[in-house]
Amino acid sequence: MEEPFRIKEFAETCPYYSETAIRNKINEGVWLNGREYIKAPDGHIYIIKSGVIAWIFSNAPKLNKGMKH
């Protein structure tokens, strides 16, 4: 199992999402507990990098639709 990141740590290593953007994705239900993040028993939220990467690429076929090759 990969080591998860705290929100601040993930935002510092990922140029695409700020802490606010990450929290918004979680609060709006865009990122799901157990898939893109996990909530520890003490309430801390940890980001699962591989889950976020999978989420990013889950829209790739839709984005490429209609593109000329």
Biopython code that builds the backbone (N, CA, C, O; Angstrom):
import numpy as np
from Bio.PDB.StructureBuilder import StructureBuilder

atoms = [
    (1, "MET", "N", (0.844, -1.180, 0.000)),
    (1, "MET", "CA", (0.000, 0.000, 0.000)),
    (1, "MET", "C", (0.891, 1.246, 0.000)),
    (1, "MET", "O", (1.882, 1.317, 0.728)),
    (2, "GLU", "N", (0.531, 2.196, -0.805)),
    (2, "GLU", "CA", (1.301, 3.432, -0.895)),
    (2, "GLU", "C", (1.068, 4.321, 0.329)),
    (2, "GLU", "O", (0.051, 4.208, 1.012)),
    (3, "GLU", "N", (2.002, 5.177, 0.579)),
    (3, "GLU", "CA", (1.874, 6.102, 1.701)),
    (3, "GLU", "C", (0.970, 7.268, 1.291)),
    (3, "GLU", "O", (1.231, 7.928, 0.285)),
    (4, "PRO", "N", (-0.091, 7.523, 2.064)),
    (4, "PRO", "CA", (-0.978, 8.638, 1.729)),
    (4, "PRO", "C", (-0.383, 9.977, 2.165)),
    (4, "PRO", "O", (0.520, 10.024, 3.001)),
    (5, "PHE", "N", (-0.899, 11.059, 1.591)),
    (5, "PHE", "CA", (-0.434, 12.405, 1.890)),
    (5, "PHE", "C", (-1.503, 13.178, 2.654)),
    (5, "PHE", "O", (-2.694, 13.025, 2.385)),
    (6, "ARG", "N", (-1.081, 14.007, 3.606)),
    (6, "ARG", "CA", (-2.008, 14.976, 4.186)),
    (6, "ARG", "C", (-2.340, 15.984, 3.085)),
    (6, "ARG", "O", (-1.582, 16.117, 2.125)),
    (7, "ILE", "N", (-3.445, 16.685, 3.210)),
    (7, "ILE", "CA", (-3.886, 17.612, 2.164)),
    (7, "ILE", "C", (-2.803, 18.637, 1.846)),
    (7, "ILE", "O", (-2.501, 18.877, 0.678)),
    (8, "LYS", "N", (-2.223, 19.239, 2.870)),
    (8, "LYS", "CA", (-1.194, 20.270, 2.658)),
    (8, "LYS", "C", (-0.001, 19.694, 1.909)),
    (8, "LYS", "O", (0.505, 20.318, 0.976)),
    (9, "GLU", "N", (0.452, 18.508, 2.308)),
    (9, "GLU", "CA", (1.592, 17.866, 1.645)),
    (9, "GLU", "C", (1.288, 17.580, 0.180)),
    (9, "GLU", "O", (2.132, 17.796, -0.690)),
    (10, "PHE", "N", (0.086, 17.095, -0.088)),
    (10, "PHE", "CA", (-0.275, 16.777, -1.470)),
    (10, "PHE", "C", (-0.318, 18.042, -2.314)),
    (10, "PHE", "O", (0.172, 18.055, -3.443)),
    (11, "ALA", "N", (-0.900, 19.100, -1.773)),
    (11, "ALA", "CA", (-0.987, 20.371, -2.504)),
    (11, "ALA", "C", (0.405, 20.927, -2.809)),
    (11, "ALA", "O", (0.612, 21.538, -3.857)),
    (12, "GLU", "N", (1.346, 20.721, -1.909)),
    (12, "GLU", "CA", (2.711, 21.210, -2.123)),
    (12, "GLU", "C", (3.438, 20.426, -3.201)),
    (12, "GLU", "O", (4.318, 20.969, -3.868)),
    (13, "THR", "N", (3.086, 19.154, -3.384)),
    (13, "THR", "CA", (3.774, 18.319, -4.372)),
    (13, "THR", "C", (3.038, 18.249, -5.699)),
    (13, "THR", "O", (3.599, 17.809, -6.702)),
    (14, "CYS", "N", (1.793, 18.679, -5.706)),
    (14, "CYS", "CA", (0.970, 18.610, -6.920)),
    (14, "CYS", "C", (0.680, 20.026, -7.405)),
    (14, "CYS", "O", (-0.021, 20.774, -6.723)),
    (15, "PRO", "N", (1.201, 20.409, -8.563)),
    (15, "PRO", "CA", (1.006, 21.781, -9.035)),
    (15, "PRO", "C", (-0.405, 22.066, -9.537)),
    (15, "PRO", "O", (-0.727, 23.216, -9.838)),
    (16, "TYR", "N", (-1.243, 21.057, -9.633)),
    (16, "TYR", "CA", (-2.559, 21.214, -10.242)),
    (16, "TYR", "C", (-3.656, 21.629, -9.265)),
    (16, "TYR", "O", (-4.616, 22.289, -9.664)),
    (17, "TYR", "N", (-3.530, 21.254, -7.999)),
    (17, "TYR", "CA", (-4.605, 21.483, -7.045)),
    (17, "TYR", "C", (-4.098, 22.152, -5.769)),
    (17, "TYR", "O", (-3.145, 21.687, -5.144)),
    (18, "SER", "N", (-4.750, 23.246, -5.398)),
    (18, "SER", "CA", (-4.446, 23.934, -4.142)),
    (18, "SER", "C", (-5.143, 23.185, -3.000)),
    (18, "SER", "O", (-5.967, 22.302, -3.236)),
    (19, "GLU", "N", (-4.801, 23.549, -1.768)),
    (19, "GLU", "CA", (-5.482, 22.958, -0.616)),
    (19, "GLU", "C", (-6.982, 23.202, -0.703)),
    (19, "GLU", "O", (-7.779, 22.306, -0.422)),
    (20, "THR", "N", (-7.366, 24.411, -1.090)),
    (20, "THR", "CA", (-8.789, 24.754, -1.204)),
    (20, "THR", "C", (-9.478, 23.897, -2.257)),
    (20, "THR", "O", (-10.578, 23.393, -2.028)),
    (21, "ALA", "N", (-8.836, 23.731, -3.408)),
    (21, "ALA", "CA", (-9.417, 22.913, -4.476)),
    (21, "ALA", "C", (-9.586, 21.463, -4.022)),
    (21, "ALA", "O", (-10.597, 20.831, -4.327)),
    (22, "ILE", "N", (-8.614, 20.943, -3.305)),
    (22, "ILE", "CA", (-8.681, 19.563, -2.798)),
    (22, "ILE", "C", (-9.845, 19.429, -1.823)),
    (22, "ILE", "O", (-10.645, 18.499, -1.922)),
    (23, "ARG", "N", (-9.931, 20.361, -0.883)),
    (23, "ARG", "CA", (-11.028, 20.320, 0.093)),
    (23, "ARG", "C", (-12.392, 20.441, -0.593)),
    (23, "ARG", "O", (-13.348, 19.775, -0.196)),
    (24, "ASN", "N", (-12.482, 21.285, -1.616)),
    (24, "ASN", "CA", (-13.735, 21.431, -2.353)),
    (24, "ASN", "C", (-14.129, 20.132, -3.046)),
    (24, "ASN", "O", (-15.300, 19.753, -3.034)),
    (25, "LYS", "N", (-13.153, 19.443, -3.656)),
    (25, "LYS", "CA", (-13.450, 18.178, -4.330)),
    (25, "LYS", "C", (-13.970, 17.145, -3.328)),
    (25, "LYS", "O", (-14.861, 16.357, -3.646)),
    (26, "ILE", "N", (-13.412, 17.155, -2.129)),
    (26, "ILE", "CA", (-13.856, 16.229, -1.086)),
    (26, "ILE", "C", (-15.248, 16.627, -0.589)),
    (26, "ILE", "O", (-16.143, 15.785, -0.518)),
    (27, "ASN", "N", (-15.432, 17.891, -0.248)),
    (27, "ASN", "CA", (-16.708, 18.362, 0.305)),
    (27, "ASN", "C", (-17.858, 18.259, -0.692)),
    (27, "ASN", "O", (-19.004, 18.049, -0.296)),
    (28, "GLU", "N", (-17.559, 18.406, -1.980)),
    (28, "GLU", "CA", (-18.594, 18.329, -3.013)),
    (28, "GLU", "C", (-18.850, 16.900, -3.476)),
    (28, "GLU", "O", (-19.730, 16.660, -4.302)),
    (29, "GLY", "N", (-18.080, 15.949, -2.945)),
    (29, "GLY", "CA", (-18.281, 14.552, -3.302)),
    (29, "GLY", "C", (-17.687, 14.148, -4.634)),
    (29, "GLY", "O", (-18.003, 13.081, -5.162)),
    (30, "VAL", "N", (-16.818, 15.001, -5.187)),
    (30, "VAL", "CA", (-16.154, 14.678, -6.452)),
    (30, "VAL", "C", (-15.119, 13.589, -6.197)),
    (30, "VAL", "O", (-15.016, 12.630, -6.962)),
    (31, "TRP", "N", (-14.355, 13.740, -5.124)),
    (31, "TRP", "CA", (-13.408, 12.709, -4.696)),
    (31, "TRP", "C", (-14.073, 11.923, -3.575)),
    (31, "TRP", "O", (-14.673, 12.507, -2.672)),
    (32, "LEU", "N", (-13.967, 10.603, -3.633)),
    (32, "LEU", "CA", (-14.665, 9.744, -2.700)),
    (32, "LEU", "C", (-13.742, 9.118, -1.663)),
    (32, "LEU", "O", (-12.596, 8.766, -1.943)),
    (33, "ASN", "N", (-14.288, 8.992, -0.448)),
    (33, "ASN", "CA", (-13.564, 8.346, 0.647)),
    (33, "ASN", "C", (-13.312, 6.890, 0.278)),
    (33, "ASN", "O", (-14.232, 6.158, -0.088)),
    (34, "GLY", "N", (-12.062, 6.488, 0.381)),
    (34, "GLY", "CA", (-11.680, 5.124, 0.032)),
    (34, "GLY", "C", (-11.179, 4.990, -1.390)),
    (34, "GLY", "O", (-10.652, 3.946, -1.774)),
    (35, "ARG", "N", (-11.342, 6.049, -2.177)),
    (35, "ARG", "CA", (-10.870, 6.004, -3.562)),
    (35, "ARG", "C", (-9.802, 7.071, -3.799)),
    (35, "ARG", "O", (-8.659, 6.735, -4.108)),
    (36, "GLU", "N", (-10.154, 8.352, -3.659)),
    (36, "GLU", "CA", (-9.172, 9.428, -3.842)),
    (36, "GLU", "C", (-8.601, 9.916, -2.512)),
    (36, "GLU", "O", (-7.548, 10.552, -2.479)),
    (37, "TYR", "N", (-9.289, 9.619, -1.433)),
    (37, "TYR", "CA", (-8.792, 9.989, -0.110)),
    (37, "TYR", "C", (-9.321, 9.003, 0.926)),
    (37, "TYR", "O", (-10.247, 8.235, 0.664)),
    (38, "ILE", "N", (-8.720, 9.043, 2.094)),
    (38, "ILE", "CA", (-9.231, 8.267, 3.229)),
    (38, "ILE", "C", (-9.333, 9.189, 4.433)),
    (38, "ILE", "O", (-8.523, 10.100, 4.608)),
    (39, "LYS", "N", (-10.328, 8.941, 5.248)),
    (39, "LYS", "CA", (-10.502, 9.698, 6.482)),
    (39, "LYS", "C", (-10.130, 8.771, 7.627)),
    (39, "LYS", "O", (-10.761, 7.735, 7.839)),
    (40, "ALA", "N", (-9.094, 9.160, 8.363)),
    (40, "ALA", "CA", (-8.602, 8.349, 9.472)),
    (40, "ALA", "C", (-9.579, 8.409, 10.650)),
    (40, "ALA", "O", (-10.411, 9.314, 10.720)),
    (41, "PRO", "N", (-9.481, 7.456, 11.566)),
    (41, "PRO", "CA", (-10.369, 7.456, 12.730)),
    (41, "PRO", "C", (-10.302, 8.749, 13.554)),
    (41, "PRO", "O", (-11.270, 9.110, 14.223)),
    (42, "ASP", "N", (-9.164, 9.440, 13.504)),
    (42, "ASP", "CA", (-9.043, 10.694, 14.262)),
    (42, "ASP", "C", (-9.557, 11.897, 13.479)),
    (42, "ASP", "O", (-9.471, 13.029, 13.956)),
    (43, "GLY", "N", (-10.098, 11.660, 12.265)),
    (43, "GLY", "CA", (-10.681, 12.726, 11.472)),
    (43, "GLY", "C", (-9.761, 13.351, 10.436)),
    (43, "GLY", "O", (-10.216, 14.119, 9.587)),
    (44, "HIS", "N", (-8.470, 13.033, 10.493)),
    (44, "HIS", "CA", (-7.549, 13.576, 9.495)),
    (44, "HIS", "C", (-7.838, 12.973, 8.127)),
    (44, "HIS", "O", (-8.209, 11.805, 8.012)),
    (45, "ILE", "N", (-7.666, 13.777, 7.110)),
    (45, "ILE", "CA", (-7.899, 13.321, 5.740)),
    (45, "ILE", "C", (-6.558, 13.132, 5.049)),
    (45, "ILE", "O", (-5.678, 13.989, 5.124)),
    (46, "TYR", "N", (-6.418, 11.996, 4.377)),
    (46, "TYR", "CA", (-5.196, 11.658, 3.655)),
    (46, "TYR", "C", (-5.541, 11.400, 2.194)),
    (46, "TYR", "O", (-6.506, 10.702, 1.884)),
    (47, "ILE", "N", (-4.742, 11.971, 1.309)),
    (47, "ILE", "CA", (-4.957, 11.836, -0.125)),
    (47, "ILE", "C", (-4.240, 10.594, -0.645)),
    (47, "ILE", "O", (-3.088, 10.335, -0.297)),
    (48, "ILE", "N", (-4.935, 9.838, -1.477)),
    (48, "ILE", "CA", (-4.365, 8.652, -2.117)),
    (48, "ILE", "C", (-3.952, 9.066, -3.530)),
    (48, "ILE", "O", (-4.793, 9.227, -4.415)),
    (49, "LYS", "N", (-2.655, 9.232, -3.722)),
    (49, "LYS", "CA", (-2.140, 9.743, -4.999)),
    (49, "LYS", "C", (-2.583, 8.900, -6.187)),
    (49, "LYS", "O", (-3.000, 9.446, -7.209)),
    (50, "SER", "N", (-2.500, 7.589, -6.069)),
    (50, "SER", "CA", (-2.890, 6.731, -7.192)),
    (50, "SER", "C", (-4.382, 6.871, -7.500)),
    (50, "SER", "O", (-4.790, 6.746, -8.655)),
    (51, "GLY", "N", (-5.189, 7.128, -6.481)),
    (51, "GLY", "CA", (-6.613, 7.346, -6.693)),
    (51, "GLY", "C", (-6.879, 8.634, -7.449)),
    (51, "GLY", "O", (-7.739, 8.681, -8.328)),
    (52, "VAL", "N", (-6.138, 9.678, -7.103)),
    (52, "VAL", "CA", (-6.293, 10.965, -7.787)),
    (52, "VAL", "C", (-5.845, 10.833, -9.240)),
    (52, "VAL", "O", (-6.502, 11.355, -10.140)),
    (53, "ILE", "N", (-4.739, 10.143, -9.473)),
    (53, "ILE", "CA", (-4.255, 9.946, -10.841)),
    (53, "ILE", "C", (-5.287, 9.160, -11.653)),
    (53, "ILE", "O", (-5.553, 9.505, -12.805)),
    (54, "ALA", "N", (-5.863, 8.125, -11.078)),
    (54, "ALA", "CA", (-6.892, 7.349, -11.769)),
    (54, "ALA", "C", (-8.108, 8.224, -12.067)),
    (54, "ALA", "O", (-8.707, 8.110, -13.137)),
    (55, "TRP", "N", (-8.473, 9.096, -11.130)),
    (55, "TRP", "CA", (-9.603, 10.010, -11.334)),
    (55, "TRP", "C", (-9.316, 10.962, -12.497)),
    (55, "TRP", "O", (-10.189, 11.205, -13.330)),
    (56, "ILE", "N", (-8.102, 11.497, -12.555)),
    (56, "ILE", "CA", (-7.729, 12.408, -13.640)),
    (56, "ILE", "C", (-7.870, 11.711, -14.991)),
    (56, "ILE", "O", (-8.442, 12.271, -15.927)),
    (57, "PHE", "N", (-7.353, 10.500, -15.089)),
    (57, "PHE", "CA", (-7.369, 9.787, -16.360)),
    (57, "PHE", "C", (-8.704, 9.128, -16.670)),
    (57, "PHE", "O", (-8.904, 8.645, -17.785)),
    (58, "SER", "N", (-9.623, 9.098, -15.709)),
    (58, "SER", "CA", (-10.931, 8.487, -15.964)),
    (58, "SER", "C", (-11.720, 9.277, -16.997)),
    (58, "SER", "O", (-12.628, 8.730, -17.623)),
    (59, "ASN", "N", (-11.398, 10.534, -17.185)),
    (59, "ASN", "CA", (-12.076, 11.362, -18.176)),
    (59, "ASN", "C", (-11.310, 11.435, -19.499)),
    (59, "ASN", "O", (-11.783, 12.060, -20.448)),
    (60, "ALA", "N", (-10.156, 10.817, -19.571)),
    (60, "ALA", "CA", (-9.319, 10.900, -20.770)),
    (60, "ALA", "C", (-10.038, 10.438, -22.036)),
    (60, "ALA", "O", (-9.954, 11.139, -23.044)),
    (61, "PRO", "N", (-10.744, 9.300, -22.047)),
    (61, "PRO", "CA", (-11.422, 8.898, -23.287)),
    (61, "PRO", "C", (-12.458, 9.929, -23.737)),
    (61, "PRO", "O", (-12.615, 10.156, -24.937)),
    (62, "LYS", "N", (-13.152, 10.543, -22.813)),
    (62, "LYS", "CA", (-14.151, 11.546, -23.155)),
    (62, "LYS", "C", (-13.483, 12.777, -23.749)),
    (62, "LYS", "O", (-14.014, 13.387, -24.678)),
    (63, "LEU", "N", (-12.323, 13.143, -23.220)),
    (63, "LEU", "CA", (-11.615, 14.311, -23.708)),
    (63, "LEU", "C", (-11.059, 14.082, -25.110)),
    (63, "LEU", "O", (-11.010, 15.007, -25.920)),
    (64, "ASN", "N", (-10.644, 12.857, -25.394)),
    (64, "ASN", "CA", (-10.062, 12.544, -26.688)),
    (64, "ASN", "C", (-11.111, 12.296, -27.773)),
    (64, "ASN", "O", (-10.779, 12.252, -28.957)),
    (65, "LYS", "N", (-12.361, 12.137, -27.378)),
    (65, "LYS", "CA", (-13.420, 11.877, -28.351)),
    (65, "LYS", "C", (-13.547, 13.053, -29.305)),
    (65, "LYS", "O", (-13.647, 14.201, -28.872)),
    (66, "GLY", "N", (-13.544, 12.779, -30.553)),
    (66, "GLY", "CA", (-13.703, 13.836, -31.541)),
    (66, "GLY", "C", (-12.402, 14.505, -31.947)),
    (66, "GLY", "O", (-12.393, 15.355, -32.837)),
    (67, "MET", "N", (-11.319, 14.136, -31.315)),
    (67, "MET", "CA", (-10.024, 14.718, -31.696)),
    (67, "MET", "C", (-9.507, 14.024, -32.940)),
    (67, "MET", "O", (-9.686, 12.817, -33.102)),
    (68, "LYS", "N", (-8.875, 14.769, -33.808)),
    (68, "LYS", "CA", (-8.298, 14.180, -35.016)),
    (68, "LYS", "C", (-6.983, 13.518, -34.669)),
    (68, "LYS", "O", (-6.180, 14.055, -33.905)),
    (69, "HIS", "N", (-6.773, 12.350, -35.239)),
    (69, "HIS", "CA", (-5.516, 11.619, -34.990)),
    (69, "HIS", "C", (-4.649, 11.646, -36.200)),
    (69, "HIS", "O", (-3.553, 11.087, -36.186)),
]
sb = StructureBuilder()
sb.init_structure("model")
sb.init_model(0)
sb.init_chain("A")
sb.init_seg("    ")
for serial, (resi, resn, name, xyz) in enumerate(atoms, 1):
    if name == "N":
        sb.init_residue(resn, " ", resi, " ")
    sb.init_atom(name, np.array(xyz, "f"), 0.0, 1.0, " ", f" {name:<3s}", serial, name[0])
structure = sb.get_structure()
